């Protein structure tokens, strides 16, 4: 049984960062540092000592890796413990995205199909809903497919059968078991047939009068076995406790607490326990709303090989799906994509197969075999181990590959503009920094590209571990490292805290 008090939503706030250390010459600390050719307006040899000084002044301990390279040539410009494998947090998504683009191609689409035999106005022998690993599938898409059946004259269905056999039946990605009591949507399970990110919305509204039962609303209600113990109060704040656990092909949900009159309602988004049956119940609900008669019960089974395809839905192309990884750091989409990579190698799709494919790509770009560890695609929890130099090698390889470069750059967050970097590095020239953030309780990371005004490009990776309680200084090191690289490429750029700071850096 999982019991979690549900707190009210908290506003997102920007975390403070340290001011940039003065761009001065300094001796390199332990580790190695190299400089590339000097650019116009920058003293030769200035970059490496500046970066070394930033690492020293950050005072974050020994578990720090920093790597900077020329994206076009692969020449190492700076390295500090760059070959030490560390927990990359969500920077792991950089590996997942690159692997998917190389293996599947930017135009790859996942298909969700509906199969069955129509006799007269009925589907007989079962209406099969088969998933193909689409992480973008929504209940509204199931309604659209149900409408397509109505257009074909279907008015009755003898049984709805759901098929998630494109993936194996391990719904929880590796390392996710490290936080077993977490029911938040960021820890959603992974399945070949997945609806609404394999999370559900629990909505609670007050009843008609004080003391009356509150109203609990859920999509795909046939999936839930609900015990509603929420009462309506006269005043105060909503106080809700929700307990959930898997119960075979359904989920038991017990909701307790009080909901005051005068509140329009509250909503909480939580992970599903058994996602494939949930999709089936959502489809049953869509069919019934459109007047198609069908039993409430849902069965899980594979689709017969000779069953005709009645209608289907294809996902957006992979290049669009990957924006959820690079810009929004979506864990569910990352895990789904890695498992699709595995499925396209061998069925059923397994995370381990996708991880092995990712390691093969890292080896291809120059990472020694066994130097990195990949256990999942999102970077959640502990298990993945990747070095800063591994990221710069990968980023450089992608940059030099015209088949994937533009899509890969586009999927990343743009500093000061969008995604997880929308509120960071606003002072740098617009479009100059494309990168992926990473945050865990004990890890902060930032890796990506700095693009220069004259077609230059640098790859960088800053990984910090052992920084629990020091997220501000760790992020400051990441951002100040990037600012130093921007200053190296842009003669007129002045980072905050230095003389003659530019006031129109984003123009």
GUVO-873987 format. One record per residue (C-alpha): residue in three letters; x, z negated, y negated. Coordinates in nm, 3 decimals, m for minus. Each point is the difference from the previous one (the first is absolute). Layout:
! GUVO-873987
PT  residuo        X        Z        Y
PT      ala        X        Z        Y
...
This chain:
! GUVO-873987
PT  residuo        X        Z        Y
PT      unk    0.000    0.000    0.000
PT      unk    0.135    0.092   m0.344
PT      unk   m0.111   m0.201   m0.298
PT      unk    0.102    0.105   m0.346
PT      unk   m0.136   m0.120   m0.335
PT      unk   m0.062    0.302   m0.219
PT      unk    0.145   m0.043   m0.347
PT      unk   m0.134    0.182   m0.305
PT      unk    0.187    0.316   m0.091
PT      unk    0.304   m0.059   m0.217
PT      unk    0.111    0.243   m0.271
PT      unk    0.323    0.185    0.058
PT      unk    0.267   m0.097   m0.248
PT      unk    0.338    0.145   m0.067
PT      unk    0.285   m0.222    0.110
PT      unk    0.273   m0.073   m0.255
PT      unk    0.336    0.166    0.044
PT      unk    0.339   m0.097   m0.127
PT      unk    0.151    0.178   m0.296
PT      unk    0.249    0.270    0.089
PT      unk    0.358   m0.124    0.020
PT      unk    0.223    0.148   m0.267
PT      unk    0.139    0.335    0.104
PT      unk    0.364   m0.105    0.003
PT      unk    0.298    0.059    0.221
PT      unk    0.046   m0.250    0.282
PT      unk    0.197   m0.029    0.319
PT      unk   m0.191    0.076    0.321
PT      unk   m0.092   m0.297    0.222
PT      unk    0.049    0.008    0.376
PT      unk   m0.105    0.339    0.130
PT      unk    0.098    0.349   m0.105
PT      unk   m0.076    0.205   m0.308
PT      unk    0.062    0.364   m0.077
PT      unk   m0.072    0.216   m0.300
PT      unk   m0.098    0.362   m0.009
PT      unk    0.087    0.253   m0.268
PT      unk   m0.060   m0.129   m0.351
PT      unk   m0.291    0.153   m0.190
PT      unk    0.015    0.097   m0.364
PT      unk   m0.033   m0.309   m0.218
PT      unk    0.083   m0.250    0.276
PT      unk    0.348   m0.142    0.048
PT      unk    0.152    0.091    0.333
PT      unk    0.000   m0.300    0.232
PT      unk   m0.266   m0.190   m0.196
PT      unk   m0.280    0.010    0.255
PT      unk    0.149   m0.188    0.295
PT      unk    0.129   m0.299   m0.203
PT      unk   m0.333   m0.024   m0.179
PT      unk   m0.193   m0.013    0.328
PT      unk    0.246   m0.249    0.147
PT      unk   m0.048   m0.222   m0.304
PT      unk   m0.378    0.009    0.044
PT      unk    0.028   m0.107    0.363
PT      unk    0.231   m0.288   m0.090
PT      unk   m0.211   m0.122   m0.290
PT      unk   m0.320    0.009    0.208
PT      unk    0.132   m0.291    0.207
PT      unk   m0.225    0.076    0.295
PT      unk    0.244   m0.080    0.278
PT      unk    0.155    0.210    0.273
PT      unk   m0.303    0.175    0.147
PT      unk   m0.002    0.282   m0.252
PT      unk    0.065    0.368    0.066
PT      unk    0.041    0.262   m0.271
PT      unk    0.077    0.368    0.046
PT      unk    0.011    0.286   m0.251
PT      unk    0.081    0.362    0.084
PT      unk   m0.015    0.347   m0.147
PT      unk   m0.314    0.155    0.149
PT      unk    0.144    0.352    0.000
PT      unk    0.339   m0.069    0.158
PT      unk   m0.047   m0.333    0.176
PT      unk    0.306   m0.139   m0.179
PT      unk   m0.009   m0.381   m0.010
PT      unk    0.014   m0.128   m0.358
PT      unk   m0.040   m0.371    0.069
PT      unk   m0.030   m0.222    0.304
PT      unk   m0.041   m0.375    0.034
PT      unk   m0.057   m0.116    0.357
PT      unk   m0.172    0.335    0.033
PT      unk    0.030    0.021    0.379
PT      unk   m0.149   m0.344    0.071
PT      unk   m0.342    0.042    0.162
PT      unk   m0.263   m0.210   m0.179
PT      unk   m0.377   m0.041    0.005
PT      unk   m0.109    0.292   m0.221
PT      unk   m0.357   m0.124   m0.055
PT      unk   m0.220    0.293   m0.108
PT      unk    0.303    0.223   m0.056
PT      unk   m0.051    0.068    0.371
PT      unk   m0.279    0.233   m0.114
PT      unk    0.269    0.234   m0.134
PT      unk    0.113    0.053    0.359
PT      unk   m0.356    0.043    0.125
PT      unk   m0.086    0.261   m0.266
PT      unk    0.319    0.199    0.058
PT      unk   m0.053   m0.006    0.377
PT      unk   m0.360    0.119   m0.034
PT      unk    0.092    0.287   m0.232
PT      unk    0.279    0.116    0.229
PT      unk   m0.203   m0.033    0.318
PT      unk   m0.349    0.105   m0.108
PT      unk    0.044    0.205   m0.317
PT      unk   m0.160   m0.045   m0.340
PT      unk   m0.316    0.192    0.098
PT      unk   m0.077   m0.197    0.317
PT      unk   m0.358   m0.130    0.019
PT      unk   m0.163   m0.250    0.235
PT      unk   m0.333    0.100    0.155
PT      unk   m0.300   m0.216    0.085
PT      unk   m0.237    0.185    0.230
PT      unk   m0.355   m0.040    0.129
PT      unk   m0.061    0.143    0.346
PT      unk   m0.305    0.035    0.220
PT      unk   m0.263    0.232    0.145
PT      unk   m0.316    0.085   m0.189
PT      unk   m0.318    0.065    0.195
PT      unk   m0.294    0.075   m0.223
PT      unk    0.002   m0.261   m0.274
PT      unk    0.208   m0.252    0.199
PT      unk    0.361   m0.071    0.091
PT      unk    0.005   m0.086    0.369
PT      unk    0.281   m0.147    0.206
PT      unk    0.142   m0.190   m0.295
PT      unk    0.103    0.079   m0.357
PT      unk    0.377   m0.055   m0.015
PT      unk    0.177   m0.103   m0.318
PT      unk    0.372    0.065    0.053
PT      unk    0.273   m0.119   m0.236
PT      unk    0.323    0.179   m0.081
PT      unk    0.181   m0.268   m0.198
PT      unk   m0.151    0.079   m0.341
PT      unk    0.069   m0.297   m0.231
PT      unk   m0.227    0.141   m0.272
PT      unk   m0.326    0.007    0.201
PT      unk   m0.286   m0.181   m0.175
PT      unk   m0.357   m0.088    0.088
PT      unk   m0.110    0.269   m0.247
PT      unk    0.181    0.257    0.218
PT      unk   m0.197   m0.117    0.303
PT      unk   m0.318    0.056   m0.202
PT      unk    0.114    0.352   m0.082
PT      unk    0.061    0.074    0.368
PT      unk   m0.338   m0.146    0.090
PT      unk   m0.159    0.232   m0.258
PT      unk    0.173    0.294    0.170
PT      unk   m0.177   m0.100    0.323
PT      unk   m0.334   m0.015   m0.182
PT      unk    0.069    0.351   m0.129
PT      unk    0.042    0.109    0.363
PT      unk   m0.342   m0.137    0.085
PT      unk    0.109   m0.321    0.171
PT      unk   m0.268   m0.269   m0.012
PT      unk    0.086   m0.212    0.303
PT      unk    0.321   m0.131    0.159
PT      unk   m0.004   m0.170    0.339
PT      unk    0.326   m0.192   m0.052
PT      unk    0.286   m0.032   m0.249
PT      unk    0.346   m0.014    0.160
PT      unk    0.317   m0.069   m0.199
PT      unk    0.340    0.133    0.102
PT      unk    0.326   m0.147   m0.130
PT      unk    0.219    0.138    0.279
PT      unk    0.226    0.199   m0.237
PT      unk    0.181   m0.335   m0.047
PT      unk    0.073   m0.272    0.251
PT      unk   m0.215   m0.312   m0.010
PT      unk    0.253   m0.225   m0.175
PT      unk   m0.184   m0.048   m0.326
PT      unk    0.244   m0.246   m0.156
PT      unk    0.327    0.163   m0.115
PT      unk    0.326   m0.165    0.106
PT      unk    0.099   m0.309   m0.205
PT      unk   m0.358   m0.046   m0.127
PT      unk   m0.042   m0.278    0.254
PT      unk    0.233   m0.212   m0.214
PT      unk   m0.296   m0.091   m0.222
PT      unk   m0.283   m0.042    0.253
PT      unk   m0.243   m0.186   m0.226
PT      unk    0.002    0.261   m0.277
PT      unk   m0.332    0.186   m0.027
PT      unk    0.071    0.181   m0.328
PT      unk   m0.033    0.379   m0.002
PT      unk    0.375    0.055   m0.051
PT      unk    0.040   m0.102    0.365
PT      unk   m0.262    0.244    0.128
PT      unk    0.030    0.125    0.358
PT      unk    0.090    0.358    0.087
PT      unk   m0.215    0.230    0.212
PT      unk   m0.047    0.371    0.055
PT      unk   m0.361   m0.031   m0.116
PT      unk    0.016   m0.202   m0.318
PT      unk   m0.262   m0.035   m0.274
PT      unk    0.047   m0.148   m0.348
PT      unk    0.358   m0.100    0.070
PT      unk   m0.113   m0.209    0.297
PT      unk   m0.128   m0.265   m0.236
PT      unk   m0.353   m0.110   m0.081
PT      unk   m0.165   m0.130   m0.314
PT      unk   m0.176   m0.333    0.031
PT      unk   m0.253   m0.021   m0.284
PT      unk   m0.198   m0.318   m0.067
PT      unk   m0.287   m0.030   m0.246
PT      unk   m0.211   m0.304   m0.098
PT      unk   m0.342   m0.046    0.155
PT      unk   m0.325   m0.003   m0.200
PT      unk    0.008   m0.375   m0.076
PT      unk    0.216   m0.311    0.019
PT      unk    0.039   m0.113    0.361
PT      unk   m0.090    0.339    0.144
PT      unk    0.244    0.180    0.230
PT      unk    0.236    0.237   m0.177
PT      unk   m0.002    0.369    0.089
PT      unk    0.289    0.143    0.203
PT      unk    0.046    0.378   m0.017
PT      unk    0.226    0.204    0.227
PT      unk    0.041    0.368    0.077
PT      unk   m0.018    0.087    0.370
PT      unk   m0.201   m0.317    0.050
PT      unk   m0.043    0.066    0.372
PT      unk    0.370   m0.075    0.046
PT      unk   m0.036   m0.357   m0.127
PT      unk   m0.145   m0.308    0.164
PT      unk   m0.069   m0.199   m0.317
PT      unk   m0.075   m0.368   m0.045
PT      unk   m0.102   m0.051   m0.362
PT      unk    0.032   m0.360   m0.120
PT      unk    0.033    0.075   m0.372
PT      unk   m0.263   m0.167   m0.218
PT      unk   m0.106    0.077   m0.354
PT      unk    0.100   m0.265   m0.256
PT      unk   m0.134   m0.059   m0.348
PT      unk    0.334    0.026   m0.180
PT      unk    0.375   m0.006    0.045
PT      unk    0.244    0.249    0.145
PT      unk   m0.027    0.195    0.325
PT      unk    0.158   m0.195    0.284
PT      unk    0.030    0.208    0.314
PT      unk    0.172   m0.051    0.335
PT      unk   m0.002    0.280    0.257
PT      unk    0.115   m0.029    0.362
PT      unk    0.045    0.315    0.208
PT      unk    0.120    0.082    0.348
PT      unk   m0.016    0.291    0.237
PT      unk   m0.281   m0.007    0.252
PT      unk    0.051    0.297    0.228
PT      unk   m0.131    0.306   m0.175
PT      unk   m0.164   m0.205   m0.275
PT      unk    0.128   m0.257   m0.247
PT      unk   m0.130   m0.353   m0.046
PT      unk   m0.030   m0.101   m0.365
PT      unk   m0.102   m0.347   m0.117
PT      unk   m0.048   m0.039   m0.376
PT      unk   m0.042   m0.342   m0.165
PT      unk   m0.019   m0.140   m0.351
PT      unk   m0.208    0.030   m0.315
PT      unk   m0.097    0.284   m0.231
PT      unk   m0.141   m0.096   m0.342
PT      unk   m0.307    0.154   m0.157
PT      unk    0.079    0.232   m0.287
PT      unk    0.303    0.153    0.172
PT      unk   m0.051    0.363    0.089
PT      unk    0.207   m0.039    0.312
PT      unk    0.357   m0.013    0.124
PT      unk    0.191    0.234    0.229
PT      unk    0.301   m0.056    0.222
PT      unk    0.196    0.267    0.184
PT      unk    0.127   m0.107    0.342
PT      unk    0.166    0.157    0.303
PT      unk   m0.199    0.109    0.304
PT      unk    0.068   m0.143    0.345
PT      unk   m0.097    0.298    0.215
PT      unk   m0.011    0.311   m0.218
PT      unk   m0.109    0.276    0.239
PT      unk   m0.344   m0.150    0.078
PT      unk   m0.045   m0.073   m0.370
PT      unk    0.033    0.373   m0.070
PT      unk   m0.264    0.068    0.264
PT      unk   m0.246   m0.244   m0.153
PT      unk    0.064    0.148   m0.344
PT      unk   m0.081    0.343    0.144
PT      unk   m0.319   m0.130    0.166
PT      unk   m0.105   m0.141   m0.336
PT      unk    0.065    0.337   m0.167
PT      unk   m0.203    0.185    0.265
PT      unk   m0.295   m0.237   m0.032
PT      unk   m0.004    0.020   m0.378
PT      unk   m0.041    0.377    0.033
PT      unk   m0.289   m0.037    0.243
PT      unk    0.188    0.074    0.323
PT      unk   m0.123   m0.230    0.276
PT      unk    0.280   m0.162    0.196
PT      unk    0.057   m0.326    0.190
PT      unk    0.177   m0.277   m0.187
PT      unk    0.249   m0.061    0.279
PT      unk    0.338    0.176   m0.017
PT      unk    0.227    0.083    0.292
PT      unk    0.379    0.057   m0.006
PT      unk    0.128    0.285    0.219
PT      unk    0.206    0.319   m0.006
PT      unk   m0.164    0.327   m0.099
PT      unk   m0.049    0.243    0.291
PT      unk    0.235    0.294   m0.024
PT      unk   m0.285    0.251    0.022
PT      unk   m0.221   m0.160   m0.265
PT      unk   m0.082    0.249   m0.280
PT      unk    0.114   m0.081   m0.354
PT      unk   m0.311   m0.037   m0.216
PT      unk    0.156   m0.085   m0.336
PT      unk    0.322   m0.145   m0.135
PT      unk    0.174   m0.142   m0.301
PT      unk    0.362    0.068   m0.091
PT      unk    0.206   m0.234   m0.211
PT      unk    0.176    0.100   m0.320
PT      unk    0.347    0.145    0.066
PT      unk    0.276   m0.241    0.090
PT      unk    0.171    0.056   m0.337
PT      unk   m0.303   m0.158   m0.170
PT      unk   m0.038   m0.280    0.253
PT      unk    0.359   m0.108   m0.056
PT      unk   m0.071   m0.097   m0.361
PT      unk   m0.166   m0.310    0.145
PT      unk    0.341   m0.095    0.142
PT      unk    0.229    0.079   m0.291
PT      unk   m0.221   m0.087   m0.295
PT      unk   m0.240   m0.261    0.138
PT      unk    0.206   m0.149    0.286
PT      unk   m0.299    0.013    0.236
PT      unk    0.097   m0.171    0.326
PT      unk   m0.293    0.133    0.201
PT      unk    0.069    0.363   m0.090
PT      unk    0.370   m0.042    0.077
PT      unk   m0.070   m0.137    0.346
PT      unk   m0.257    0.272    0.070
PT      unk    0.240    0.276   m0.106
PT      unk    0.284   m0.132    0.216
PT      unk   m0.232   m0.015    0.299
PT      unk   m0.118    0.357   m0.064
PT      unk    0.366    0.103    0.013
PT      unk    0.015   m0.170    0.339
PT      unk   m0.321    0.166    0.119
PT      unk    0.126    0.345   m0.092
PT      unk    0.309   m0.069    0.213
PT      unk   m0.194   m0.130    0.303
PT      unk   m0.351   m0.129    0.067
PT      unk   m0.124   m0.260   m0.044
PT      unk    0.173   m0.072   m0.328
PT      unk    0.215   m0.311   m0.005
PT      unk    0.174   m0.171   m0.287
PT      unk    0.314   m0.019    0.211
PT      unk    0.009    0.379    0.032
PT      unk   m0.037    0.042   m0.375
PT      unk    0.271   m0.261   m0.059
PT      unk    0.237    0.179    0.238
PT      unk   m0.064    0.323   m0.190
PT      unk    0.082   m0.176   m0.328
PT      unk    0.326   m0.134    0.145
PT      unk    0.088    0.349    0.118
PT      unk   m0.043    0.129   m0.355
PT      unk    0.223   m0.277   m0.136
PT      unk    0.263    0.092    0.256
PT      unk   m0.031    0.364   m0.106
PT      unk    0.075   m0.088   m0.362
PT      unk    0.312   m0.195    0.093
PT      unk   m0.112   m0.351    0.092
PT      unk    0.195   m0.116    0.307
PT      unk   m0.209   m0.053    0.310
PT      unk   m0.102   m0.364    0.030
PT      unk    0.079   m0.080   m0.363
PT      unk   m0.367   m0.007   m0.104
PT      unk   m0.308   m0.152    0.162
PT      unk   m0.352    0.137   m0.045
PT      unk   m0.294   m0.185    0.155
PT      unk   m0.291    0.104   m0.223
PT      unk   m0.079    0.246   m0.277
PT      unk   m0.105   m0.225   m0.286
PT      unk    0.285   m0.252   m0.027
PT      unk   m0.231   m0.296    0.035
PT      unk    0.142   m0.324    0.137
PT      unk    0.339   m0.033    0.176
PT      unk    0.138    0.257    0.241
PT      unk    0.118    0.306   m0.190
PT      unk    0.369    0.000   m0.097
PT      unk    0.135    0.280   m0.219
PT      unk    0.307    0.009   m0.224
PT      unk    0.012    0.120   m0.361
PT      unk    0.235    0.282    0.099
PT      unk   m0.249    0.113    0.264
PT      unk   m0.259    0.049   m0.272
PT      unk    0.231    0.195   m0.231
PT      unk    0.107    0.223    0.288
PT      unk   m0.364    0.065    0.087
PT      unk   m0.103    0.057   m0.361
PT      unk    0.289    0.240   m0.052
PT      unk   m0.086    0.191    0.315
PT      unk   m0.361    0.038   m0.110
PT      unk    0.105    0.108   m0.349
PT      unk    0.221    0.273    0.141
PT      unk   m0.279    0.134    0.224
PT      unk   m0.219    0.238   m0.203
PT      unk   m0.268   m0.006    0.270
PT      unk   m0.092   m0.361   m0.075
PT      unk    0.166   m0.097   m0.329
PT      unk   m0.287    0.067   m0.241
PT      unk   m0.263   m0.174    0.216
PT      unk    0.227   m0.298    0.060
PT      unk    0.080   m0.047   m0.367
PT      unk   m0.368    0.036   m0.089
PT      unk   m0.110   m0.275    0.238
PT      unk    0.220   m0.263   m0.167
PT      unk   m0.102   m0.228   m0.285
PT      unk    0.116    0.116   m0.344
PT      unk    0.153   m0.279   m0.205
PT      unk   m0.221   m0.111   m0.287
PT      unk   m0.272    0.246    0.099
PT      unk   m0.177   m0.065    0.329
PT      unk   m0.018   m0.184    0.328
PT      unk    0.191   m0.321    0.054
PT      unk    0.241    0.095   m0.281
PT      unk   m0.268    0.055   m0.264
PT      unk    0.099   m0.318   m0.186
PT      unk    0.372    0.009    0.070
PT      unk    0.282    0.192   m0.168
PT      unk   m0.227    0.126   m0.276
PT      unk    0.303    0.043   m0.225
PT      unk    0.166    0.274    0.208
PT      unk   m0.065    0.370   m0.073
PT      unk   m0.332    0.104    0.150
PT      unk    0.042    0.154    0.343
PT      unk    0.365   m0.100    0.032
PT      unk   m0.052   m0.259    0.275
PT      unk   m0.190    0.060    0.325
PT      unk    0.021   m0.293    0.237
PT      unk   m0.156   m0.231    0.259
PT      unk   m0.039   m0.371   m0.055
PT      unk    0.019   m0.267    0.269
PT      unk   m0.124   m0.358   m0.004
PT      unk   m0.013   m0.273    0.262
PT      unk    0.030   m0.374   m0.033
PT      unk    0.373    0.016    0.065
PT      unk    0.083    0.360   m0.097
PT      unk   m0.010    0.220   m0.310
PT      unk    0.106    0.366    0.008
PT      unk   m0.001    0.318   m0.206
PT      unk    0.128    0.338    0.119
PT      unk   m0.044    0.353   m0.127
PT      unk    0.129    0.258   m0.245
PT      unk    0.119    0.019   m0.359
PT      unk   m0.044    0.358   m0.124
PT      unk    0.220    0.108   m0.289
PT      unk   m0.073    0.228   m0.298
PT      unk    0.237    0.273    0.124
PT      unk   m0.124    0.026    0.357
PT      unk    0.213   m0.290    0.122
PT      unk   m0.137   m0.238    0.261
PT      unk    0.120   m0.336    0.128
PT      unk   m0.129   m0.188    0.302
PT      unk    0.001   m0.378   m0.007
PT      unk   m0.102   m0.295    0.214
PT      unk   m0.003   m0.368   m0.089
PT      unk   m0.094   m0.237    0.284
PT      unk   m0.012   m0.376   m0.049
PT      unk   m0.074   m0.255    0.273
PT      unk   m0.007   m0.377   m0.017
PT      unk   m0.171    0.007   m0.340
PT      unk   m0.303   m0.218    0.062
PT      unk   m0.076   m0.164   m0.334
PT      unk    0.230    0.249   m0.177
PT      unk   m0.219    0.308   m0.020
PT      unk    0.045    0.029   m0.377
PT      unk    0.382    0.018    0.008
PT      unk   m0.011    0.230    0.306
PT      unk   m0.233    0.244   m0.174
PT      unk    0.217   m0.021   m0.311
PT      unk    0.303    0.105    0.205
PT      unk   m0.195    0.296    0.138
PT      unk   m0.126    0.111   m0.341
PT      unk    0.327   m0.059   m0.181
PT      unk    0.185    0.202    0.263
PT      unk   m0.239    0.286   m0.064
PT      unk    0.045   m0.033   m0.377
PT      unk    0.376    0.022    0.043
PT      unk   m0.044    0.324    0.197
PT      unk   m0.233    0.140   m0.265
PT      unk    0.254   m0.087   m0.268
PT      unk    0.264    0.180    0.206
PT      unk   m0.202    0.323   m0.005
PT      unk   m0.175   m0.016   m0.340
PT      unk    0.244   m0.020   m0.295
PT      unk   m0.267   m0.113   m0.245
PT      unk   m0.160   m0.266    0.220
PT      unk    0.057   m0.362   m0.100
PT      unk   m0.129   m0.268    0.238
PT      unk   m0.185   m0.297   m0.147
PT      unk    0.239   m0.262   m0.135
PT      unk    0.272    0.246   m0.098
PT      unk    0.078    0.125   m0.354
PT      unk   m0.199    0.292   m0.137
PT      unk   m0.275   m0.030    0.258
PT      unk   m0.215    0.310    0.002
PT      unk   m0.365   m0.061   m0.093
PT      unk   m0.133    0.331    0.131
PT      unk    0.151    0.011    0.348
PT      unk   m0.330    0.109    0.158
PT      unk   m0.061    0.293   m0.235
